[in-house]
């Protein structure tokens, strides 16, 4: 039937009354079918959502940077199915989250943990940070075959992705360390890079400061990056120098990205050695300028002022300046990454492998600190998800993958130190990976909710 506006309907009733034909049974029936603007249907049934888990009355910080809000999160199988104020069917496991923060699981796009997961690691040091996704194979050192690695990977509690490493490509081309790559060798490298990308790698990683990768030329990087432009993915670069020549090294990375037409991820942004402290403003300005002319460039930083090289060399002093680090951490083009490494046994030489994300939350997040809670969470979830083109992770929304971290912001704390780097963090209450509860009340459940995570080629 045609739906009438309220005024038209009432005028019609007046005409019927004047004619003496008013049938009130008919009128009440007709009123029940009229959709008045802003009105609600009477006796409408309340929808009950089927959930496996309901996180009840937590502060939802959704990873977009928007202000957090109180509410529920409903999980069914591997997805988020409801948010905010909703009703759910009986049978859901309800987890009280009053006083806790609910965020997307943290996404660490810069790690060196491939051997640990291949050895069947339980991931306690990772999950107790709220991390649900890691990307390995950074700084040019990855696995020989992306597909073979994923086929050999045992069940894991987190999602795990990889880069193709430049050092691996050199080895496969038969180059000896002192050699420059010839045309035939470059062809082999391009073919192997294309293969790795089609097997699910997120891009190409290089470590141009390390021997023998330092032998790689700018022209060689541009040629390989053109494979990225064709197949998809991005250029993740440990630039050629992070101390005295850090400015020209970043310029080189920008030139490579602009010439090849590919996105650039500037790894572990820093200006090392005291004589270079204060150059962070120039580095960030270079990134801003590149972004203004069309380069898709972002970077990542870890919240420490000493590197693994400082630890290896037993340097008493710290090679980075905290003011520089905080300037990078606050910048809108910079996200959080750990640069963490783990042995097969889960041993780390730097505390960032055990404490990176709680350290950001406890030291640098909150009123009067460097970041708001929403900014910090965005830099650990939504930003890396966007860089990795993960369309179904990194934010809390209906139909997104149920990768979630639940924690007490006042209680979250990193305990790992330079002298004792293998201390587990505290304060993380629950972690879900693909809808499976892998951490409960701060303890591992034994669930293996993760597995290989492959780049989705468009």
N, C-alpha and C positions, 0 to 999 in steps of 0.2 A: 504494500500500500504506500501511497505517497505520504511522506512525513511533513507535518505542518509546523510552522512556527507557532509559538505560544499565543501571540496576539491573534493570528488568523484563526486558530482553533477556538479561542474564547468568543471571538466575534461570531463564529459559526454556531456555537452553542446558544448565543443570544437569539439568533434568528430562529433556531428550532423552538426555543421556548415561546417566542411570540406566536408561532404557528400552532402551538399546542401539541407538537409531535415529540416532545422530549422523552426519551426512553433512558432512564438513569442507569439501568443495567448495561446498556450499550455504551453510555458515556464513560462509566468506570472502566469498561473493557478497553475502550479506545485510548483512554488516558494511560493505561498501563503499557501501551505500545509506542507512545510518543517519546521521542528522544529530545528533551529540552537541553539547550546548550548549558554545559556545566553540571547537568543533572546526573544522577546515578540510577541504575536499574534497581528496583526494590527486590529484596529477597535474593540478590545475586549470590551465588555460591562462592565461597572463598576457595581459591586455588591452593592446593596442597602440593608442594614440590617434593618429588622423590629424591632423597639425598642419602649418600653413604655416611657423610660426616657433615656436621654443622658447627662452625666456629662461632660461638655465641658472644655477642656484646664486646667485641674488640674494637680498637681504633684502626680502621682500614686506611692504609696509606698506599695508594694504588699503583705507584711507580711512574705516574705521568707528571708529577710535580705539583698536582693540585692538592689543596688542603685536605687533610685526613678527616674522616667522619666515622661516627660510631655505627656499628651494625653487625649483621651476620654475613657469613660466607658459606654457601652451600656447595658441597663437592659430591659429584656422582661419577663413578668410574674415574676417568683421567681428566675430567673437566670441571670447571666452575659452572654451576647451573643456576645460582641465584645469589643476589647481593642485597644488602641493606635490610629492610623490614619485609620479611616474607614468612609464610607459614609452610611447615614441612610435615611430611607424612611420618607416622610412627615408624620406629625401626632405625632411624638415623642415630649415629653415635654423636652425642652432643658434647662438645669440648668447651668448657667455660673459658672465655678469653677476657673477662673483665680486668681492666688494668694492663692488658697486653696490647702490643702492636702487631697487626697482621699486614705483611708486605708480600710482594712477589718474592720468590726465591732469588738470591743474589746470583748474578751471572758474571763469572770471572773469565774475561776473554784473553787473559795473558798468563798462561801457566806452562810449567815444564814437568808434568806429572804422568806422562804416558806410561812409563815403565811401572809405576806404582799401580795403576789401574789394571794393567796387563797381568800383573802378579796377583790380582784378586784382592786388592786393598779394600778394607771395610769403610774407609773414608770418615772416620770419627772426627779427625781434625778439621775436615772440610764442612761436614754437616753441622758441627757445633759453632760454625761461623754463620750458618744460614745459607750457605752456597749450595745451589741445586744444579748448576751448569758450569763446566769448565771447558775452555778451548786450549788444547795443547799444541805442541809443535811450533813454538814461537822462536824468534831470534835465529831463524834459518836452520835449526836442528829439529827435525821431525822424525817420522818413521819412513822406511823405504817404500812401503805401499800402504795407501789409505785403506783400500779394500781388504788386504790381508790382515791389517791390524784390527779392523772392525770384526772380521770373521773370527779372529782369535780371542777377542775380548770376552772375558767371563761376565756374568751378570754384575751390574754395578748399581750402587745406590743413587748415583747422580747421572745427569746427561753429559755426554762427552763428545766434543767435536775436535777437529784437527785442522791445521794448516799444512800445505806442502812446504817443505823447508828448502831454501836455496842451497844449503850445504849438501843435502841429500841429492839434489839435482846435479850438482857438480860431480859428486862421486859417481852417479849413474852414467854421466857422460864420459867417464874415464879420465877426468882431469887430475893431474898431479898437483899438489898444493901450490907450486910456484908458477903454474901455467896460467896464461890468459886463455879464455875459451875461444876456440876458432869457430868458423861458420858451421862446420859439421857438428861440433859439440853443442853449439847453441840450438841447432835443430833438434837434437836429441832431448835437450832440456825443455824445449817448448812442447814437444810431444808428451813427455812425462808429466809436465805441469798440467797440460790439458787433461790427461788421463786422471790425475789426482783430483782435479776439480770436478770432473764428471762422476767420480766415485764419492763425492760429497765434501771435499775440503772447502773451507770457507775463504781461502785465498792463498796468497804467497807470503811467507815470512822470510825476512832476511836479517842477518846480524853483521852488518858491514864493518863493524868495529873489530870483529874477530877474524883471526887468521884460520883458514885461507879465504874466507868470504870477502875479506878486504880486497882481494884480487878482482872481484866483480866490478865492472865499469858501469858508469851511469847509462851508457848506451845499451849494455846488456840488460840492465834492470828495465829500461823502457821497452825493449823487445819482449821480455817476459811479461811485463804488465799489459802489453797489447793482447796477450793470450787471455789475461784476466778480463779485459774489456769484451772479448768475444764470448767467453764462457761464463763470466760472472765471478763475483768475489772481490776482494780488496787487497791492497798492498800494505802489509803490516811490517813496519820497519824499525829495527834498532839502528838508528842513523850511524853514519860513518865515524862520528866523533861526538862525545858527550862532554868534553871539557874545553880545551882552548879553541878548538875549531867547531864548536857546537852550532854557531850561527850559520856558517857556510854549509855545514852538514845538513841542517834543516832545509836550507835553500835548495840543496840538491834533491832532497826527498820531494819537495814541492814541485820542482821542475819535472821530475819523473812522473808524478801524478798528473800534472797538467798536460805534459806532452803525450802521455799514453791515454789520457782520458779515463783514469780509474780513481776510485776513492783511496784515501791514504789514512792509515792509522799510525800515529806517532807513538811508539812504545815507550813506556816508563820515562815520561818527560822529566828532564833534569838538567841542571848546569853544574857539573862536577868540579871539584877542587875550589878552594877558597878564592883563588884569583878570578874565578868566573861567577862567583855569587853576585847576584844582582842582574844577571843577564836574562832572567825569566821574563821580564817585561818585553824584551826584544823578541824572544821566542814566541810568546803569545801574540804579539803584534804581527809577526810574520804569518802565523796561522790565520789571524783575522783577515789580513790582506789577501791571502790565498783564497779564503772562503768568500770574500767579497767579489772576487772575479770568477767564481764558479767552481772552485775545487771543493769536493766533499772531503773535508779533512777534520779529524778528531784525534784526541790523544788520551792516554791513560796515565795515571800516577798512583804510586803507593805511599802510604802515610808514614814513611820512615825517612831519616836523614842519613842513613848508611846503606850501602849496597852489599850484595853478596861478595863482590871483589874486596870491599873493605874487610869483611869477615874473613875471607880466604887469606888476605895479606896481613891479617891481625893488626889492622890500623887502629890505633887508639883514638885518633880523631875521626870525625864524620865528614864524608866527602860532599854532602849536600847541606844546604841552608834551609832551616825550617820556614823562614819567611818566603823563600822561593817556592817551597813545596806547597805551602798554604795558598799562595797566589795561584798556582796551577790548579789545586784542588777546587778552588772557588770559581774557576773560569767556566763559562757555559760550553766551551768546546772540549772540556776535559772530563772524563769519567774515571771511575775507580777500577784499577786492575792490580793484581797482587805480584806478578812476576815470580810466583812461588815455584819452588822445586821440591820434589820428594824422591827419595831413593825407593827401590823396590820394597824396602822394609818400612817405608813411611817416615824416614828420618829426614829432617830438614836442617840446613846450616843457617838459615835466616828465619827470624820469628814471623815473617809475613805469611809463611805457609800455614801457620797455626792461629794467627791473630789478626790478619789484615782488616777484615770487615768489622769485627767488634771494636777494633781500634778506632776506625773512622766514627763509629756510632758513639763510643764512650768519650773520646777526647775532643772531637771536632764537630759534634752535632748537638744542637739544642740552643736554648735561649742564651744570647750573648756569645755564642761560639761561631765558628767559621761558616757552618751550614745549618739551615733548618732541617728538621727531620725529613720533610718532603723532598728537599733538594738532595740530601744524602741518599735517600732511597732511590730517587730518579737516576742518580749517577751510578748506582749499583744494579739497576734493573732495566728501566725503560731505555736508557741511553745505550748500553751495550746490546740490548735486544734489537734496537734500530740499526746499529752498525752491522750486526750479524744478519739482519733481515729475517729475524724470527717473528713471524706474524702472529703466532699463537702463544708467545711467552713474553715475560717482562713487565706485564701490567695485570692488574686484577680487574677482570671484566667477565661478563657472562660468555661462555663458550671458549674462554682461554684455557690453556692447559693448567691443571691444578698443581703448579710449582709454587709453594708458599712457605714463608718463614713466620714464626710466631714467637715473640720475645718480649722480655721485660726491659724497656729502654733504660730504666734506672739501674738494672742489674747486669746488663750486658757488659762484658769486660774481656779484653785480651790479657792473658797472663804470660804469654811467651815473651822472652827477653833476648837480648843479644847473647848473654852468657848462658841462657837456658832456653833455646828456641823451640823446644818440643813440648811445651806446656799447653794443654787444651784450654780453649776459651770457655767462658761461662755466660749464662743468661739466656741462651737459646732454649726455648721450651719445646716447640714442635716444629718439624719440617716435613713437608709433603713434596713428593716428586711424582709427577704424573698421577696424582690422586692417591698415592700410597704413602702411608705414614712411616717415614724412615727414622724419625726422631720423636720420642715421646717422653715428656717431662725430663728433657735433657739427656736421655739415654737412647742408644741405638736400639731399634726394634729388630734388626736383621733383614728387613724388607729390602729388596733390590728393585727400586722403582725406576731406575734410569736405564741407560744404554746408549748406543751410538746415536749421535745427532749429526745429521748431514745437511749441508747447504741446499736449500731448495731453489733450483735453477728455474728461472721464469721462462 
